[in-house]
Amino acid sequence: MKRIDFKTTNTLAEELLTQGLVTKLEKKSFFSNLFSTKEFADIYFYNGSQLDKETIEKIKKAKVVIVNSKVAKEQVFAQTQIDDSKIKIIYPSINTQYRKPKVVKEEFIKKHNLNKKKKIILFTAKNLKSSGVKEFIDLMISLTVDNFQIIIAGEKTQVYSLKFQISKYNFGDKLLLLEDYEDMDELFLASDIFILPTYNKNFASNILKAMFCKCAVFITKNNAASEMIDVFSKMESPTDRSMQFKVDALLQNKDDLKLIKKQNRKIAKEYTLENNLKKFDEILSRLDS
C-alpha cells in the first residue's frame, strides 16, 4: 500500500485515509531518525504554501507530488527542478451536498425575514481581514443599484469586531451578519454572488464551493483559485475599481447572471470528491505500472 505525506491535510487525503486506500507516513522522533534510515512517502500532497527545506526534501524523494493548482506546480518545479511529469494537479475537492438553490433560498429568506426580490451577495472566509472584508464593504457601498442583500459570515470574534468597524455605515437591514453559522453549504446555495477580494495567494476553496452551488464568483487574480474562472470574474486587485460596474451589471441583467451561475456549476462539478478520487486512482495506477 502506498504511503502519503503532507504538511497540511485536505479533503482528498482525508478520504483516501478513511477508505484505507493509502496509509500516512508515520513521523519518527528525532532520536529514531538518528539511528535508522530516513523514510519518505510515495506521494506527497503540496497545497501551495511556502516551500521550506524539509518540504523540498520530501518532494524530491516522493515518486509523485500532487499539487492543487498550476501556480503550485510552477512553484514546485522552479524550486526543486524535479521531473515535471512527477507533479500532478488535482484541484481542491468539493464535498458539498447539492440541493436546489431556489428551494434553499426560499427557506433561508423565510428564516431570516429577508426580501425575496433581492439578490444575495455573500462574503465569508476563515480570516475576514486578510480575505478582504474591508474591500468587500467598500465595494458594496459603491454599488448604484439597490436590489441586493449583503451577507457576511465568519467566526464570532471576527464578526463582533467587524460590527464596530462598520457602525459608521448606515446599512440598515441590507446587511446580515452571521456568527459561527452552522450550515455554510446553505449560505452558498442561497446566495447569488460570492465575492472574495482576498490578499491570500493559496487556493481559496470557497470559490469552487460557490461555483458548485450555482453562484457567480469574483476573486483577485493573485489567488490560485482564479485559475477556475474567466477574465470577467478576476479582480486585478482587492481594490479593483471596475468591480462596481461588473457587479452593478450582473444585478441588473438577470439573464447574464443566470448564465454565469449555470456555467460555474458545470465547471465545478468536475472537482467533486468522487471525481477527484478517480483522478487519484489513475495516478496510482500509473505509479504501479
C-alpha positions as a Markdown table, in Angstrom:
| # | Residue | x | y | z |
|---|---|---|---|---|
| 1 | Met | 0.0 | 0.0 | 0.0 |
| 2 | Lys | 1.3 | 3.4 | -1.0 |
| 3 | Arg | 2.2 | 5.9 | 1.8 |
| 4 | Ile | 1.2 | 9.6 | 1.6 |
| 5 | Asp | 2.5 | 12.7 | 3.4 |
| 6 | Phe | 1.6 | 16.3 | 3.7 |
| 7 | Lys | 2.2 | 19.4 | 5.9 |
| 8 | Thr | -1.5 | 20.5 | 5.7 |
| 9 | Thr | -4.2 | 17.9 | 5.1 |
| 10 | Asn | -7.1 | 18.3 | 2.6 |
| 11 | Thr | -10.4 | 16.6 | 1.9 |
| 12 | Leu | -9.0 | 14.2 | -0.7 |
| 13 | Ala | -6.1 | 13.0 | 1.5 |
| 14 | Glu | -8.5 | 12.5 | 4.5 |
| 15 | Glu | -10.9 | 10.5 | 2.4 |
| 16 | Leu | -8.1 | 8.3 | 1.0 |
| 17 | Leu | -7.0 | 7.5 | 4.5 |
| 18 | Thr | -10.6 | 6.9 | 5.7 |
| 19 | Gln | -11.2 | 4.4 | 2.9 |
| 20 | Gly | -7.9 | 2.7 | 3.6 |
| 21 | Leu | -6.7 | 3.3 | 0.1 |
| 22 | Val | -3.3 | 4.7 | 1.4 |
| 23 | Thr | -1.5 | 5.0 | 4.7 |
| 24 | Lys | 0.0 | 8.1 | 6.3 |
| 25 | Leu | 3.8 | 8.1 | 6.7 |
| 26 | Glu | 4.4 | 8.0 | 10.4 |
| 27 | Lys | 6.6 | 10.8 | 11.7 |
| 28 | Lys | 9.6 | 9.4 | 13.6 |
| 29 | Ser | 11.1 | 11.0 | 16.6 |
| 30 | Phe | 14.4 | 12.9 | 16.4 |
| 31 | Phe | 16.3 | 10.0 | 18.0 |
| 32 | Ser | 14.6 | 7.4 | 15.8 |
| 33 | Asn | 15.8 | 9.3 | 12.7 |
| 34 | Leu | 19.4 | 9.4 | 14.1 |
| 35 | Phe | 19.6 | 5.6 | 14.3 |
| 36 | Ser | 17.6 | 4.5 | 11.3 |
| 37 | Thr | 17.3 | 5.2 | 7.6 |
| 38 | Lys | 15.1 | 8.2 | 6.9 |
| 39 | Glu | 11.8 | 7.3 | 5.2 |
| 40 | Phe | 9.8 | 9.2 | 2.6 |
| 41 | Ala | 6.3 | 8.9 | 1.3 |
| 42 | Asp | 5.4 | 7.6 | -2.2 |
| 43 | Ile | 3.0 | 10.5 | -2.7 |
| 44 | Tyr | 3.4 | 14.0 | -1.3 |
| 45 | Phe | 0.5 | 16.5 | -1.2 |
| 46 | Tyr | 1.5 | 20.1 | -1.5 |
| 47 | Asn | -1.1 | 22.9 | -1.1 |
| 48 | Gly | 0.9 | 25.8 | -2.4 |
| 49 | Ser | 2.2 | 27.3 | 0.9 |
| 50 | Gln | 5.8 | 28.3 | 1.3 |
| 51 | Leu | 8.4 | 25.6 | 0.4 |
| 52 | Asp | 10.8 | 25.1 | 3.3 |
| 53 | Lys | 13.9 | 22.9 | 3.3 |
| 54 | Glu | 12.1 | 19.9 | 4.8 |
| 55 | Thr | 9.2 | 20.1 | 2.3 |
| 56 | Ile | 11.6 | 20.3 | -0.6 |
| 57 | Glu | 13.4 | 17.2 | 0.6 |
| 58 | Lys | 10.1 | 15.3 | 0.9 |
| 59 | Ile | 9.0 | 16.4 | -2.6 |
| 60 | Lys | 12.3 | 15.4 | -4.2 |
| 61 | Lys | 12.1 | 11.9 | -2.6 |
| 62 | Ala | 8.5 | 11.3 | -3.4 |
| 63 | Lys | 7.5 | 9.3 | -6.5 |
| 64 | Val | 4.6 | 11.6 | -7.2 |
| 65 | Val | 3.8 | 15.1 | -6.0 |
| 66 | Ile | 0.1 | 16.2 | -6.0 |
| 67 | Val | -0.5 | 20.0 | -6.1 |
| 68 | Asn | -3.7 | 21.9 | -6.0 |
| 69 | Ser | -3.1 | 24.5 | -8.8 |
| 70 | Lys | -1.0 | 25.4 | -11.8 |
| 71 | Val | 0.7 | 28.1 | -9.7 |
| 72 | Ala | 1.7 | 25.5 | -7.1 |
| 73 | Lys | 3.1 | 23.2 | -9.9 |
| 74 | Glu | 5.2 | 26.0 | -11.3 |
| 75 | Gln | 6.4 | 26.8 | -7.8 |
| 76 | Val | 7.5 | 23.3 | -7.0 |
| 77 | Phe | 9.2 | 22.9 | -10.4 |
| 78 | Ala | 11.1 | 26.2 | -10.0 |
| 79 | Gln | 12.4 | 25.4 | -6.6 |
| 80 | Thr | 13.1 | 21.7 | -6.8 |
| 81 | Gln | 13.8 | 21.1 | -10.5 |
| 82 | Ile | 12.3 | 17.6 | -10.3 |
| 83 | Asp | 10.9 | 15.9 | -13.3 |
| 84 | Asp | 7.9 | 17.8 | -14.5 |
| 85 | Ser | 6.0 | 14.5 | -15.1 |
| 86 | Lys | 6.1 | 13.8 | -11.3 |
| 87 | Ile | 4.0 | 16.8 | -10.5 |
| 88 | Lys | 0.2 | 16.2 | -10.9 |
| 89 | Ile | -2.5 | 18.7 | -10.4 |
| 90 | Ile | -5.7 | 17.8 | -8.6 |
| 91 | Tyr | -7.7 | 20.9 | -7.7 |
| 92 | Pro | -9.4 | 21.0 | -4.2 |
| 93 | Ser | -12.3 | 18.6 | -3.7 |
| 94 | Ile | -15.9 | 19.7 | -3.3 |
| 95 | Asn | -17.7 | 17.7 | -0.7 |
| 96 | Thr | -21.0 | 19.6 | -0.6 |
| 97 | Gln | -24.4 | 18.1 | -0.7 |
| 98 | Tyr | -26.2 | 19.9 | -3.6 |
| 99 | Arg | -29.8 | 21.0 | -3.1 |
| 100 | Lys | -31.8 | 23.2 | -5.5 |
| 101 | Pro | -30.6 | 26.7 | -4.8 |
| 102 | Lys | -34.1 | 28.1 | -5.5 |
| 103 | Val | -35.6 | 26.0 | -2.7 |
| 104 | Val | -32.8 | 26.6 | -0.3 |
| 105 | Lys | -33.0 | 30.4 | -0.9 |
| 106 | Glu | -36.7 | 30.4 | -0.3 |
| 107 | Glu | -36.2 | 28.7 | 3.1 |
| 108 | Phe | -33.3 | 30.9 | 4.0 |
| 109 | Ile | -35.2 | 34.1 | 3.2 |
| 110 | Lys | -38.2 | 33.0 | 5.3 |
| 111 | Lys | -35.9 | 32.0 | 8.2 |
| 112 | His | -34.1 | 35.4 | 8.3 |
| 113 | Asn | -37.0 | 37.5 | 7.2 |
| 114 | Leu | -35.3 | 38.8 | 4.0 |
| 115 | Asn | -36.8 | 40.4 | 0.9 |
| 116 | Lys | -37.3 | 37.6 | -1.7 |
| 117 | Lys | -36.9 | 40.0 | -4.6 |
| 118 | Lys | -33.3 | 40.9 | -3.8 |
| 119 | Lys | -30.2 | 39.1 | -4.9 |
| 120 | Ile | -27.9 | 37.8 | -2.1 |
| 121 | Ile | -24.2 | 38.8 | -2.2 |
| 122 | Leu | -22.1 | 36.7 | 0.1 |
| 123 | Phe | -18.7 | 37.2 | 1.8 |
| 124 | Thr | -17.2 | 34.6 | 4.1 |
| 125 | Ala | -13.7 | 33.4 | 5.0 |
| 126 | Lys | -11.7 | 32.0 | 7.8 |
| 127 | Asn | -9.8 | 35.3 | 8.2 |
| 128 | Leu | -12.1 | 38.1 | 7.3 |
| 129 | Lys | -9.4 | 40.8 | 7.3 |
| 130 | Ser | -6.8 | 39.1 | 5.0 |
| 131 | Ser | -9.6 | 37.9 | 2.7 |
| 132 | Gly | -10.6 | 41.5 | 2.0 |
| 133 | Val | -13.7 | 42.2 | 4.2 |
| 134 | Lys | -12.9 | 46.0 | 4.2 |
| 135 | Glu | -12.5 | 46.0 | 0.4 |
| 136 | Phe | -15.8 | 44.0 | 0.1 |
| 137 | Ile | -17.6 | 46.5 | 2.2 |
| 138 | Asp | -16.2 | 49.4 | 0.2 |
| 139 | Leu | -17.4 | 47.7 | -2.9 |
| 140 | Met | -20.9 | 47.2 | -1.5 |
| 141 | Ile | -21.1 | 50.9 | -0.6 |
| 142 | Ser | -20.1 | 51.9 | -4.2 |
| 143 | Leu | -22.9 | 50.0 | -5.9 |
| 144 | Thr | -25.5 | 52.1 | -7.6 |
| 145 | Val | -28.3 | 49.6 | -7.9 |
| 146 | Asp | -30.4 | 48.7 | -4.8 |
| 147 | Asn | -31.7 | 45.2 | -5.4 |
| 148 | Phe | -29.3 | 43.2 | -3.2 |
| 149 | Gln | -28.9 | 41.8 | 0.3 |
| 150 | Ile | -25.4 | 41.6 | 1.8 |
| 151 | Ile | -24.4 | 38.6 | 4.0 |
| 152 | Ile | -21.1 | 38.5 | 5.8 |
| 153 | Ala | -20.4 | 35.2 | 7.8 |
| 154 | Gly | -17.5 | 34.4 | 9.9 |
| 155 | Glu | -16.1 | 33.4 | 13.3 |
| 156 | Lys | -17.8 | 35.0 | 16.2 |
| 157 | Thr | -14.9 | 37.2 | 17.5 |
| 158 | Gln | -14.1 | 38.4 | 14.0 |
| 159 | Val | -17.8 | 39.3 | 13.2 |
| 160 | Tyr | -18.0 | 41.0 | 16.6 |
| 161 | Ser | -15.0 | 43.2 | 15.8 |
| 162 | Leu | -16.4 | 43.9 | 12.4 |
| 163 | Lys | -19.6 | 45.3 | 13.8 |
| 164 | Phe | -17.6 | 48.2 | 15.3 |
| 165 | Gln | -15.7 | 48.9 | 12.1 |
| 166 | Ile | -18.9 | 49.2 | 10.0 |
| 167 | Ser | -21.0 | 51.1 | 12.6 |
| 168 | Lys | -20.3 | 54.3 | 10.7 |
| 169 | Tyr | -22.1 | 53.0 | 7.7 |
| 170 | Asn | -25.9 | 53.0 | 7.5 |
| 171 | Phe | -26.6 | 49.6 | 6.1 |
| 172 | Gly | -29.8 | 49.1 | 8.0 |
| 173 | Asp | -31.4 | 45.8 | 7.1 |
| 174 | Lys | -29.4 | 45.5 | 3.9 |
| 175 | Leu | -26.6 | 43.8 | 5.8 |
| 176 | Leu | -26.9 | 40.4 | 7.7 |
| 177 | Leu | -24.0 | 39.5 | 9.9 |
| 178 | Leu | -23.8 | 35.8 | 10.8 |
| 179 | Glu | -21.6 | 34.4 | 13.6 |
| 180 | Asp | -20.4 | 30.7 | 13.6 |
| 181 | Tyr | -23.1 | 29.8 | 11.1 |
| 182 | Glu | -23.7 | 26.0 | 11.3 |
| 183 | Asp | -24.8 | 25.2 | 7.8 |
| 184 | Met | -22.3 | 27.0 | 5.5 |
| 185 | Asp | -23.5 | 25.0 | 2.5 |
| 186 | Glu | -26.9 | 26.6 | 3.0 |
| 187 | Leu | -25.3 | 30.0 | 2.7 |
| 188 | Phe | -23.6 | 29.3 | -0.6 |
| 189 | Leu | -26.8 | 27.6 | -2.0 |
| 190 | Ala | -28.9 | 30.6 | -1.0 |
| 191 | Ser | -26.6 | 33.2 | -2.4 |
| 192 | Asp | -26.4 | 34.6 | -6.0 |
| 193 | Ile | -23.0 | 36.2 | -6.0 |
| 194 | Phe | -19.8 | 35.4 | -3.9 |
| 195 | Ile | -17.1 | 38.0 | -3.8 |
| 196 | Leu | -13.6 | 37.4 | -2.3 |
| 197 | Pro | -11.2 | 40.4 | -2.8 |
| 198 | Thr | -8.6 | 38.4 | -0.9 |
| 199 | Tyr | -4.9 | 39.2 | -0.4 |
| 200 | Asn | -4.1 | 35.5 | 0.2 |
| 201 | Lys | -2.4 | 33.5 | -2.6 |
| 202 | Asn | -3.3 | 30.0 | -1.5 |
| 203 | Phe | -6.2 | 28.4 | -3.3 |
| 204 | Ala | -9.5 | 29.7 | -1.8 |
| 205 | Ser | -11.6 | 26.5 | -1.9 |
| 206 | Asn | -14.8 | 28.6 | -1.2 |
| 207 | Ile | -14.6 | 29.8 | -4.8 |
| 208 | Leu | -15.1 | 26.2 | -6.0 |
| 209 | Lys | -17.8 | 25.6 | -3.4 |
| 210 | Ala | -19.7 | 28.8 | -4.5 |
| 211 | Met | -19.4 | 27.8 | -8.2 |
| 212 | Phe | -20.7 | 24.3 | -7.4 |
| 213 | Cys | -23.7 | 25.9 | -5.5 |
| 214 | Lys | -24.5 | 27.9 | -8.6 |
| 215 | Cys | -23.1 | 31.3 | -7.6 |
| 216 | Ala | -21.4 | 33.9 | -9.8 |
| 217 | Val | -18.0 | 34.5 | -8.3 |
| 218 | Phe | -15.3 | 37.2 | -8.2 |
| 219 | Ile | -11.8 | 36.8 | -6.8 |
| 220 | Thr | -8.5 | 38.6 | -7.1 |
| 221 | Lys | -6.2 | 37.1 | -9.8 |
| 222 | Asn | -3.3 | 36.7 | -7.4 |
| 223 | Asn | -5.2 | 33.8 | -5.7 |
| 224 | Ala | -4.7 | 30.3 | -7.2 |
| 225 | Ala | -8.5 | 29.8 | -7.4 |
| 226 | Ser | -8.6 | 32.4 | -10.2 |
| 227 | Glu | -7.4 | 29.6 | -12.5 |
| 228 | Met | -11.0 | 28.3 | -12.4 |
| 229 | Ile | -12.7 | 31.4 | -13.7 |
| 230 | Asp | -12.8 | 33.7 | -16.8 |
| 231 | Val | -11.3 | 37.2 | -17.2 |
| 232 | Phe | -14.6 | 38.9 | -16.3 |
| 233 | Ser | -14.6 | 37.3 | -12.9 |
| 234 | Lys | -11.0 | 38.1 | -12.0 |
| 235 | Met | -10.2 | 41.2 | -9.9 |
| 236 | Glu | -6.9 | 42.9 | -10.8 |
| 237 | Ser | -6.5 | 43.7 | -7.1 |
| 238 | Pro | -8.7 | 43.7 | -3.9 |
| 239 | Thr | -9.5 | 47.3 | -4.7 |
| 240 | Asp | -10.2 | 46.8 | -8.4 |
| 241 | Arg | -12.4 | 49.8 | -9.4 |
| 242 | Ser | -14.0 | 48.0 | -12.3 |
| 243 | Met | -15.8 | 45.8 | -9.8 |
| 244 | Gln | -18.6 | 48.3 | -9.2 |
| 245 | Phe | -19.6 | 48.2 | -12.9 |
| 246 | Lys | -19.3 | 44.5 | -13.1 |
| 247 | Val | -21.5 | 43.8 | -10.0 |
| 248 | Asp | -24.0 | 46.5 | -11.0 |
| 249 | Ala | -24.3 | 44.9 | -14.4 |
| 250 | Leu | -25.0 | 41.5 | -13.0 |
| 251 | Leu | -27.5 | 42.7 | -10.6 |
| 252 | Gln | -29.4 | 44.5 | -13.4 |
| 253 | Asn | -29.1 | 41.7 | -16.0 |
| 254 | Lys | -31.0 | 38.6 | -14.9 |
| 255 | Asp | -30.1 | 36.5 | -18.0 |
| 256 | Asp | -26.3 | 37.1 | -17.7 |
| 257 | Leu | -26.3 | 36.3 | -14.0 |
| 258 | Lys | -28.3 | 33.1 | -14.7 |
| 259 | Leu | -25.9 | 32.0 | -17.5 |
| 260 | Ile | -22.8 | 32.6 | -15.4 |
| 261 | Lys | -24.2 | 30.7 | -12.5 |
| 262 | Lys | -25.1 | 27.8 | -14.7 |
| 263 | Gln | -21.6 | 27.8 | -16.3 |
| 264 | Asn | -19.9 | 27.9 | -12.9 |
| 265 | Arg | -21.7 | 24.9 | -11.7 |
| 266 | Lys | -20.8 | 22.9 | -14.8 |
| 267 | Ile | -17.1 | 23.7 | -14.2 |
| 268 | Ala | -17.2 | 22.9 | -10.5 |
| 269 | Lys | -18.9 | 19.6 | -10.9 |
| 270 | Glu | -15.6 | 18.2 | -12.3 |
| 271 | Tyr | -14.0 | 18.7 | -8.9 |
| 272 | Thr | -16.3 | 16.8 | -6.7 |
| 273 | Leu | -14.6 | 14.4 | -4.1 |
| 274 | Glu | -15.9 | 11.5 | -6.1 |
| 275 | Asn | -14.3 | 12.7 | -9.3 |
| 276 | Asn | -11.0 | 13.6 | -7.6 |
| 277 | Leu | -10.8 | 10.1 | -6.1 |
| 278 | Lys | -11.0 | 8.8 | -9.7 |
| 279 | Lys | -8.2 | 11.2 | -10.7 |
| 280 | Phe | -6.1 | 10.0 | -7.8 |
| 281 | Asp | -6.8 | 6.3 | -8.8 |
| 282 | Glu | -5.5 | 7.0 | -12.3 |
| 283 | Ile | -2.3 | 8.5 | -10.9 |
| 284 | Leu | -1.9 | 5.5 | -8.6 |
| 285 | Ser | -2.4 | 3.1 | -11.5 |
| 286 | Arg | 0.3 | 4.7 | -13.5 |
| 287 | Leu | 2.6 | 4.6 | -10.5 |
| 288 | Asp | 2.1 | 0.9 | -10.1 |
| 289 | Ser | 2.6 | 0.2 | -13.8 |
